Amino acid sequence: MDQMSELHSMGVEMHLFTNYPVWWKMVEEELCLSQYAEWSFISCQMHTRKPEPKAFLLAADRLGCMPSDCVLIDDRSSNCSGALDIGYLDALKFQSAKQTRQLLRKYFPTLTE
């Protein structure tokens, strides 16, 4: 969560996109992720799930941007592939916080080590 905090303090707009049903509320209660990012895309409310193209297109549309302006970080390769297939700028497969921080430096070179 240090990365989310740092990105948030840099003014980076972040949104949470989950396929969890109501479990996302338990995740929020435990981790308080909403202090850094909005729970904008919850599949059970969107009536579509990652990696369906409709889910990624709907997310970009609701944000008022093109898919090519979006970067997804996800722990599933299929979701990353789905985002790239419809034109997301990038999709980073989460493996560890350290690895994700290194990948994000491509877009945010001032991220700390």
Secondary structure, DSSP 4 states (H G I P E B T S, - for coil): -HHHHHHHHTT---EEEE--STHHHHHHHHH-GGGTSEEEEEHHHHT--TTSHHHHHHHHHHHTS-GGG-EEEES-HHHHHHHHHTT-SEEEEPS-HHHHHHHHTTT-TT---
